[in-house]
């Protein structure tokens, strides 16, 4: 069974974040980025399921700039079989653009199980987010 886990990087809790000059975004200078802890839990669960079944593949998918590669490497070090980096230049891409890009990639992976954390350290959104439902054309698992 193929399991896809959508991951994202967030600012480390030890990092002193500063608001950017526009007053709406974070200033990325000096920020240490880490794998979102809730996404790490989702990855660990996918790895447990794979181990319990004795077969399968765990694929991590993330969207972002060059710095995402470090987070993907950490996921591979945890035990993921493959990593997919969807490259984007925007610092804070529109959520609908992110949902469509992830949905398009997940559909190319084929049938399987898709998971993401139900809580983000930057936002709290249920997995049944309408963007996911509309882009993937199926109901999210709870």
PyMOL commands that set and color helices and strands:
alter all, ss='L'
color gray80, all
select helices_A, chain A and resi 37-53+68-78+95-109+130-136
alter helices_A, ss='H'
color red, helices_A
select strands_A, chain A and resi 2-6+9-11+18-19+26-27+33-35+57-64+82-87+113-115
alter strands_A, ss='S'
color yellow, strands_A
deselect
rebuild
show_as cartoon
